[in-house]
Amino acid sequence: MLYYLFEYLEKQFQLTGASVFQFITFRAALAIIMSLLFSTIFGKRIIRLLQKMQVGESVRDLGLEGQVEKAGTPTMGGLIIIFSTLIPVLLLAKLENIYVIMLIVTTIWMGLVGFTDDYIKVFKKDKAGLSGKFKVLGQVGLGIFVGSIMYFHPGVTIKTEKINPVNSTELITQNSVKEFNPEEQSLKTTIPFVKDNEFDYTSIVTLFGDDYAKYAWLVFIPIVIFIVTAVSNGANLTDGIDGLAAGSSAIIVFTLAIFAFISGNIVFSDYLNVMFIPRLGELVVFIAAFVGALIGFLWYNTYPAQVFMGDTGSLTIGGIIAVIAIAVRKELLIPLLCGIFFAESLSVILQVSWFKYTKKKYGEGRRIFKMSPLHHHYQKGGYHESKIVTRFWIVGIFLAILTIVTLKLR
């Protein structure tokens, strides 16, 4: 809204300084400051409101050190993250931008799914919360929405450089003016560690003939559904000890901001030889607000936590990360960038599968880890949760750096 206000003032009255709102970097910086201030200043009031409403966490006795003391800590703190993200975005972003619209819908959509789950747990006194099939239904619905937008919407395009071959060799001169093809809708994405680091989902169906290219959405949308569901659940499993999910997510999202800024800028994308995605740069404003909200939330969520994000926060965080990765066409980097989420999810899958297998074979279930998800394994090993969180953050930073390196490591 402020963007449109200052745009109007610039056009009508030539207001000095109003044009600064045209710069994505300025609005992104303002967004992160606003979200930080909102989450830290108003976060305390939201926590008091949750305490007044007796929205306390019901903690199962898993035999973990310090677990009992956490009973009664307010949950649904994900509301702080959601509001701290959406308010700066609504004030500073171009709201007609399709990528911004997609992320706003994602935030509200997954926020409602998570809020419903927390509401049932807290107010209906049902520890199971929202039925698993309804959670998955919400994630599938979001996946269909995002996949359809990415495939069908005319504003979702890429732009490629024109190649002028001479005797099958690209003609390059030092001062030549580079030309670009017109924008085109495409299902190309980035594949890491490969020389020509682009993969086209359409190629999956064209194996059966070029005529099948128009049915590529039948492959692409299920892939999007899987990514949204997997990352959302991964973030949910990571939310087990104070500050782990929010801190790890902030590292991931900051990395995605770098990708969004580079891919959305024709100069930087050309210099680094990565895919140029028109209008994607506006997404940096949303991501900046989201990063600020996550860091601001950590003010109250680090050990000992004054509030838990609950599924309201964790499902929303996972959904947003998945959709941003898909929008910047870096979804194939998720296993690396979101390595913490991946390890947490894998530990649960391995633990459950091995337990069922050994119970069927030997009559008693056996475990790979002392407890899953993975962070509980280390807690059982005697590590303090603050040390676990810090070390997970360090691993997350290492994975983020490695992910950024893939821009040129081919």
Phi and psi in degrees as a GROMACS rama.xvg file:
@    title "Ramachandran Plot"
@    xaxis  label "Phi"
@    yaxis  label "Psi"
@TYPE xy
-63.641  -34.2497  LEU-2
-58.4427  -47.2601  TYR-3
-70.7476  -34.605  TYR-4
-62.8549  -48.6848  LEU-5
-72.4833  -26.9878  PHE-6
-65.6925  -41.0221  GLU-7
-64.9672  -44.7568  TYR-8
-63.5798  -34.6823  LEU-9
-67.8036  -44.1765  GLU-10
-73.2398  -39.7722  LYS-11
-86.9966  -36.5127  GLN-12
-124.454  1.39096  PHE-13
49.4636  45.1673  GLN-14
-61.7123  126.127  LEU-15
-61.3194  127.811  THR-16
89.3542  -11.2012  GLY-17
-65.7403  -29.566  ALA-18
-67.6877  -13.9194  SER-19
-62.8523  -23.8651  VAL-20
-71.9658  -9.30888  PHE-21
-76.6764  -17.1301  GLN-22
-87.192  125.185  PHE-23
-62.0528  -40.0974  ILE-24
-61.5104  -38.8919  THR-25
-66.8851  -46.2316  PHE-26
-68.0557  -32.7538  ARG-27
-67.5282  -42.3855  ALA-28
-62.7151  -42.5578  ALA-29
-65.4982  -37.112  LEU-30
-64.5278  -43.017  ALA-31
-69.2104  -34.7464  ILE-32
-67.0987  -45.6067  ILE-33
-63.3614  -42.9101  MET-34
-68.5304  -36.8657  SER-35
-62.7458  -46.3329  LEU-36
-64.3734  -43.6667  LEU-37
-64.0951  -45.9878  PHE-38
-68.5062  -33.6104  SER-39
-82.8124  -38.8655  THR-40
-79.4573  -51.2786  ILE-41
-86.7806  -14.5932  PHE-42
-59.6688  -39.2694  GLY-43
-62.543  -39.1071  LYS-44
-67.7522  -38.0315  ARG-45
-65.419  -38.8237  ILE-46
-63.4429  -43.1146  ILE-47
-62.8571  -38.7311  ARG-48
-64.4235  -41.6048  LEU-49
-64.3192  -38.5235  LEU-50
-65.7454  -40.4805  GLN-51
-63.8423  -36.2518  LYS-52
-83.7205  1.5804  MET-53
58.6608  43.3274  GLN-54
-88.8244  72.3009  VAL-55
-99.5887  149.437  GLY-56
-75.8558  131.96  GLU-57
-95.1687  112.071  SER-58
-99.2211  126.454  VAL-59
-76.2693  144.166  ARG-60
-80.7786  102.972  ASP-61
-106.337  6.79886  LEU-62
74.8879  25.2503  GLY-63
-97.7929  143.642  LEU-64
-64.6862  132.938  GLU-65
78.7402  4.05946  GLY-66
-72.0941  -42.0832  GLN-67
-62.122  -36.6325  VAL-68
-64.334  -19.1771  GLU-69
-83.7174  -11.5129  LYS-70
-60.2244  133.512  ALA-71
91.5692  -8.42235  GLY-72
-64.0066  132.543  THR-73
-56.9051  139.027  PRO-74
-113.046  -168.636  THR-75
65.1835  19.3556  MET-76
-66.0262  -10.6947  GLY-77
-58.2176  -20.9955  GLY-78
-60.4865  -33.3508  LEU-79
-62.846  -45.341  ILE-80
-63.9289  -44.0227  ILE-81
-64.3595  -50.6434  ILE-82
-66.4815  -39.016  PHE-83
-68.8563  -20.2968  SER-84
-86.602  -48.9169  THR-85
-69.8706  -37.1752  LEU-86
-62.8139  -51.3553  ILE-87
-62.1674  -35.3693  PRO-88
-63.9075  -45.7057  VAL-89
-64.5821  -29.4379  LEU-90
-82.9357  -32.7449  LEU-91
-116.546  -19.9969  LEU-92
-90.0563  160.949  ALA-93
-77.9877  106.789  LYS-94
-76.3525  -9.36269  LEU-95
-88.2152  -7.43506  GLU-96
-67.6521  128.526  ASN-97
-64.3758  -33.8127  ILE-98
-69.5428  -38.3835  TYR-99
-66.0232  -43.3583  VAL-100
-58.898  -45.2211  ILE-101
-60.6553  -40.4724  MET-102
-74.1338  -34.2915  LEU-103
-64.4441  -44.8268  ILE-104
-61.7795  -41.824  VAL-105
-60.1981  -44.9098  THR-106
-61.6115  -47.4206  THR-107
-68.8264  -42.8072  ILE-108
-60.1801  -56.8298  TRP-109
-71.0678  -28.9007  MET-110
-61.2897  -40.8883  GLY-111
-67.5859  -40.2136  LEU-112
-62.6852  -48.4384  VAL-113
-65.5393  -40.268  GLY-114
-63.0339  -41.4982  PHE-115
-60.6772  -42.1171  THR-116
-62.4959  -47.6226  ASP-117
-64.8448  -38.3414  ASP-118
-61.6744  -43.6693  TYR-119
-64.7814  -39.7995  ILE-120
-65.5045  -42.7486  LYS-121
-84.7913  -52.0559  VAL-122
-90.2824  -27.6956  PHE-123
-94.4544  -3.38087  LYS-124
56.8957  34.0933  LYS-125
-108.744  105.22  ASP-126
-63.0471  -23.6034  LYS-127
-70.448  -24.7389  ALA-128
67.6524  -153.442  GLY-129
-65.3603  136.288  LEU-130
-55.7558  140.954  SER-131
-55.6493  -36.9286  GLY-132
-68.0003  -30.3576  LYS-133
-75.6785  -34.2546  PHE-134
-61.178  -49.1124  LYS-135
-62.5785  -37.3743  VAL-136
-61.4807  -40.4623  LEU-137
-64.7573  -41.6847  GLY-138
-67.3452  -39.9585  GLN-139
-64.4393  -41.985  VAL-140
-60.4275  -42.431  GLY-141
-65.4331  -40.8142  LEU-142
-60.5105  -40.9322  GLY-143
-64.5911  -42.7874  ILE-144
-61.6627  -50.1525  PHE-145
-65.8544  -45.3518  VAL-146
-60.7493  -39.4173  GLY-147
-67.1663  -41.5377  SER-148
-62.0263  -47.6857  ILE-149
-63.3013  -30.5584  MET-150
-90.6036  -43.9125  TYR-151
-97.4172  -27.8047  PHE-152
-69.4984  129.685  HIS-153
-67.411  -17.1853  PRO-154
-84.0797  -7.2411  GLY-155
-96.6349  100.088  VAL-156
-138.382  172.732  THR-157
-130.035  166.386  ILE-158
-135.01  127.527  LYS-159
-113.927  153.794  THR-160
-77.9682  142.897  GLU-161
-73.3169  136.269  LYS-162
-108.529  126.813  ILE-163
-111.881  86.4989  ASN-164
-75.5413  141.809  PRO-165
-126.065  113.484  VAL-166
55.9847  45.5354  ASN-167
66.5423  13.9189  SER-168
-121.845  135.993  THR-169
-66.459  131.549  GLU-170
-83.8568  118.046  LEU-171
-126.279  126.292  ILE-172
-125.643  154.444  THR-173
-61.8759  -40.4405  GLN-174
-108.267  18.7095  ASN-175
-71.2694  145.215  SER-176
-87.8094  121.778  VAL-177
-77.5034  138.787  LYS-178
-112.757  149.011  GLU-179
-121.618  146.275  PHE-180
-69.3123  159.86  ASN-181
-61.0112  156.794  PRO-182
-57.6029  144.229  GLU-183
-142.624  144.679  GLU-184
-74.3706  134.87  GLN-185
-153.449  152.473  SER-186
-104.639  22.9481  LEU-187
-71.3494  144.98  LYS-188
-139.165  174.959  THR-189
-94.6898  130.687  THR-190
-115.634  126.371  ILE-191
-76.4213  157.244  PRO-192
63.9837  22.1838  PHE-193
-122.864  142.976  VAL-194
-58.0448  -59.6668  LYS-195
-89.4717  86.9634  ASP-196
-83.2647  47.3339  ASN-197
-128.945  138.031  GLU-198
-126.821  133.086  PHE-199
-106.061  118.004  ASP-200
-60.2751  -25.2378  TYR-201
-61.2893  -29.9138  THR-202
-62.7589  -20.8733  SER-203
-66.1309  -42.8175  ILE-204
-86.2754  -25.7666  VAL-205
-73.6271  -5.94866  THR-206
-60.3252  -27.5809  LEU-207
-93.0161  1.65321  PHE-208
132.591  147.172  GLY-209
-63.4285  -24.1538  ASP-210
-67.3253  -17.8011  ASP-211
-85.6504  -1.31526  TYR-212
-57.0175  -34.3773  ALA-213
-69.0093  -11.027  LYS-214
-101.461  14.8025  TYR-215
-60.616  -27.0317  ALA-216
-62.4846  -25.2754  TRP-217
-67.8098  -21.8105  LEU-218
-95.3208  -42.8987  VAL-219
-65.8183  -47.6871  PHE-220
-62.56  -44.4251  ILE-221
-60.0166  -34.4667  PRO-222
-64.3967  -43.0425  ILE-223
-62.0936  -42.8584  VAL-224
-58.7696  -44.9407  ILE-225
-61.9833  -43.9451  PHE-226
-63.5788  -47.6169  ILE-227
-60.3509  -45.5002  VAL-228
-65.6862  -44.3866  THR-229
-66.0739  -46.6537  ALA-230
-70.0196  -39.2682  VAL-231
-61.9628  -44.8964  SER-232
-69.9797  -33.5206  ASN-233
-63.1453  -42.7171  GLY-234
-64.3896  -37.4554  ALA-235
-64.2632  -40.9231  ASN-236
-70.958  -30.694  LEU-237
-71.0919  -24.2274  THR-238
-77.7806  79.0092  ASP-239
-129.756  -24.7162  GLY-240
-133.852  159.868  ILE-241
-57.5176  120.973  ASP-242
84.1761  -7.16512  GLY-243
-68.4864  -52.1537  LEU-244
-67.4514  -45.529  ALA-245
-65.4169  -44.494  ALA-246
-66.7185  -45.8114  GLY-247
-62.3626  -39.548  SER-248
-66.9647  -37.9499  SER-249
-61.2731  -39.4524  ALA-250
-64.6952  -44.6195  ILE-251
-63.0944  -47.293  ILE-252
-67.4948  -37.7514  VAL-253
-61.0249  -39.6586  PHE-254
-63.2161  -42.6456  THR-255
-64.8739  -30.3625  LEU-256
-62.9995  -39.4809  ALA-257
-62.7481  -45.2781  ILE-258
-61.6282  -42.9663  PHE-259
-64.4228  -41.3773  ALA-260
-66.1762  -42.6898  PHE-261
-68.6963  -47.8852  ILE-262
-68.3825  -25.2505  SER-263
-89.9577  -1.37569  GLY-264
-115.422  119.947  ASN-265
-64.3789  -31.0098  ILE-266
-71.4718  -52.0701  VAL-267
-68.5789  -39.5712  PHE-268
-64.4626  -36.9441  SER-269
-69.501  -41.492  ASP-270
-63.5609  -41.6748  TYR-271
-89.816  -1.21253  LEU-272
57.9246  48.1859  ASN-273
-118.588  166.239  VAL-274
-61.2171  130.247  MET-275
-94.0151  124.791  PHE-276
-118.786  104.525  ILE-277
-56.7829  142.082  PRO-278
70.6021  1.07369  ARG-279
-72.9902  -27.0736  LEU-280
-55.4123  -29.7711  GLY-281
-61.9436  -23.3378  GLU-282
-64.8037  -22.3005  LEU-283
-61.62  -33.5892  VAL-284
-63.6444  -45.3132  VAL-285
-62.5502  -47.4988  PHE-286
-62.8637  -39.1806  ILE-287
-61.0513  -43.9717  ALA-288
-62.4695  -39.2194  ALA-289
-67.0071  -43.0173  PHE-290
-60.7694  -45.2552  VAL-291
-60.3119  -39.3286  GLY-292
-66.0143  -40.213  ALA-293
-66.9109  -44.0744  LEU-294
-67.1577  -41.0868  ILE-295
-62.3328  -37.6472  GLY-296
-64.3633  -33.8244  PHE-297
-61.9298  -23.2293  LEU-298
-54.9437  -34.8175  TRP-299
-108.173  -10.0854  TYR-300
-104.402  -12.6172  ASN-301
-70.0361  159.414  THR-302
-62.2898  133.522  TYR-303
-81.9943  130.369  PRO-304
-64.9833  135.643  ALA-305
-91.6783  -13.5067  GLN-306
-157.325  146.496  VAL-307
-104.285  148.085  PHE-308
-75.1028  -26.3526  MET-309
65.4475  -176.878  GLY-310
-66.7925  -23.2988  ASP-311
-55.5246  -38.5654  THR-312
-90.5013  -47.4888  GLY-313
-66.0288  -44.2694  SER-314
-65.4259  -37.5226  LEU-315
-66.2048  -45.0449  THR-316
-58.7683  -49.1121  ILE-317
-61.372  -42.1007  GLY-318
-62.7986  -43.9377  GLY-319
-64.0172  -45.1847  ILE-320
-59.964  -44.5983  ILE-321
-60.8357  -45.1786  ALA-322
-69.4405  -38.4093  VAL-323
-62.5583  -44.6736  ILE-324
-60.6326  -39.5392  ALA-325
-68.6587  -40.9207  ILE-326
-64.2999  -40.11  ALA-327
-86.1118  2.23282  VAL-328
59.8772  46.666  ARG-329
-126.18  24.369  LYS-330
-65.4477  -24.6071  GLU-331
-75.1392  -9.14821  LEU-332
-91.1446  -3.70765  LEU-333
-57.4205  -44.5766  ILE-334
-58.1261  -28.5057  PRO-335
-85.1958  -54.1386  LEU-336
-63.3502  -43.4511  LEU-337
-96.772  39.8208  CYS-338
-59.4161  -32.1795  GLY-339
-64.0939  -48.5138  ILE-340
-59.3197  -43.3711  PHE-341
-62.4911  -44.6619  PHE-342
-65.1065  -40.5702  ALA-343
-62.6997  -45.9136  GLU-344
-66.0026  -43.6935  SER-345
-62.9536  -37.4645  LEU-346
-62.7032  -38.4505  SER-347
-68.7875  -45.032  VAL-348
-61.0009  -46.137  ILE-349
-64.8333  -42.1833  LEU-350
-62.4502  -49.1542  GLN-351
-66.2699  -44.2575  VAL-352
-64.3282  -45.6539  SER-353
-66.5062  -37.5415  TRP-354
-62.718  -45.8112  PHE-355
-66.2406  -40.7201  LYS-356
-65.167  -47.5235  TYR-357
-69.373  -31.4387  THR-358
-66.642  -38.1521  LYS-359
-71.5652  -36.3238  LYS-360
-85.127  -41.6534  LYS-361
-109.235  -6.99885  TYR-362
89.2406  -8.30561  GLY-363
-141.352  141.225  GLU-364
-78.052  137.214  GLY-365
-117.421  156.876  ARG-366
-120.061  147.487  ARG-367
-84.7229  -45.4417  ILE-368
-105.655  157.809  PHE-369
-62.5348  -33.8729  LYS-370
-165.057  148.786  MET-371
-120.435  155.439  SER-372
-61.0951  174.813  PRO-373
-57.1497  -37.0639  LEU-374
-64.2834  -29.9807  HIS-375
-71.2287  -27.6636  HIS-376
-60.5712  -43.4184  HIS-377
-72.2376  -33.415  TYR-378
-62.1864  -43.0903  GLN-379
-63.5843  -26.3597  LYS-380
-80.0334  0.130208  GLY-381
99.0084  2.65241  GLY-382
-77.1962  138.432  TYR-383
-71.219  144.232  HIS-384
-62.9112  -28.9949  GLU-385
-63.6973  -39.298  SER-386
-68.6268  -40.2026  LYS-387
-61.0915  -47.5073  ILE-388
-61.7138  -46.9793  VAL-389
-60.4473  -43.2072  THR-390
-69.6479  -35.3459  ARG-391
-65.2167  -38.971  PHE-392
-62.1859  -42.1608  TRP-393
-61.9735  -44.2899  ILE-394
-61.3142  -41.4714  VAL-395
-61.2113  -40.0905  GLY-396
-65.1513  -42.3074  ILE-397
-60.3002  -44.622  PHE-398
-65.863  -36.207  LEU-399
-64.379  -43.4882  ALA-400
-63.3669  -43.6889  ILE-401
-62.0502  -37.3232  LEU-402
-64.778  -42.3127  THR-403
-64.3825  -36.8043  ILE-404
-61.8299  -28.1136  VAL-405
-63.527  -13.8002  THR-406
-57.2848  -36.1343  LEU-407
-119.807  -9.15137  LYS-408
-86.6904  97.7458  LEU-409
